[in-house]
Amino acid sequence: MEKQTLNSSAEKLLLIERDDADYTPVSAIPDEYLHLLMRYAGAYFYRDEDCDMICQHIKLREFSIWGHDIFARNYIILHPFTPRHILALHYMHEDTIDAVIDHMGPFRLREKQVNLFSLHADFHTAALDRGKNIFSFHINVVPEALPALAEKFPVLKHLASHQLDTLNGPVNAAPYQINAVCSQILFDIFNCRYVELQAECLLYRCCVDLYQNFALQDAQFRQPAAPMAAYLHAQLQQLFEYIKPNISERFTPQDLALKFNMPETDMLAGFERLFAISLTDYILQQRMMKAYGLLLKSRASLGSIARRTGYPNRVALSRAFQAYYEYDPIAIRNAQ
């Protein structure tokens, strides 16, 4: 296809979506890169005199997870390419890179920022200087899948309402910071040691939660609010840091407002604004992540896991788990 012709040896094709599963055998990947591999991902490895590239891929129903580690020995021009129109929720973890999006122009991808791109089947470009290493991570979905996802996860209706057919570039008006909730979810993805159904169940929900977090950030950006008072910001950060290590407690938002000496309405509104997730949903998220880990990493009974995740009994835990992950907890435990 003439559109894909590269004009010089410095230009490198970077497939950001593809259909084949012609993964590189692990034995053919240099030892110095093995620590980068996600256990359940397939990896494509490319090496020439100018660069090394490791592209990892996990297909999860509507979602397609991609991680790209690129090590430039010489100056190179990357040509990211997708064979079809996709939405790519993109997280830039290391360094900053200047990209050029086809039909749009320059766009700077900065460290610790997240963007949602609507990308059509065109070439885009990004330059890397000699000696530069980057890691970029994105979760793709085709726009046609958004309405059905929004029916299951109403927070996504905000994204489904966008007109994306002709948009080739960022959906968001400005880049957003990778917040603390996203950092936790990304850590869980990168450090997932499960395989098959146990990996797919967890990682699918992580994809949903990252898209929901972005959707709420985008909705908030389009409805600006007054600056948050410094004291409230500090209290909300303390609250956030309290929840995860104390998730065995059966606290309610009312309990937490009293404990942290905040008006409940200010606490709820401020937490959602700061972390792009409601306090109730974040508590549920942490209960479910803790339950998932205990289910697969221990022999604890469901009753014991319920007590350690803030549920009164195994029935309540099982009901919440199935609603959240769409699988029965025992089925996940037995899927070895």
Secondary structure, 3 states (H helix, E strand, C coil): CHHHCCCCCCEEEEECCCCCCCCCCHHHCCHHHHHHCCCCCEEEEEECCCEEEEEEEEEECCEEEEEEEEEECCCEEEEEECCCCEEEEEEECCCCEEEEECCCEEEEECCCEEEEEEECCCECEEEECCCCEEEEEEEEECHHHHHHHHHHCHHHHHHHCCCCCCCCEECCCCCEECCHHHHHHHHHHHCCCCCHHHHHHHHHHHHHHHHHHHHHHHHHHCCCCCCCCHHHHHHHHHHHHHHHHHCCCCCCHHHHHHHCCCCHHHHHHHHHHHHCCCHHHHHHHHHHHHHHHHHHHCCCCHHHHHHHCCCCCHHHHHHHHHHHHCCCHHHHHHCC
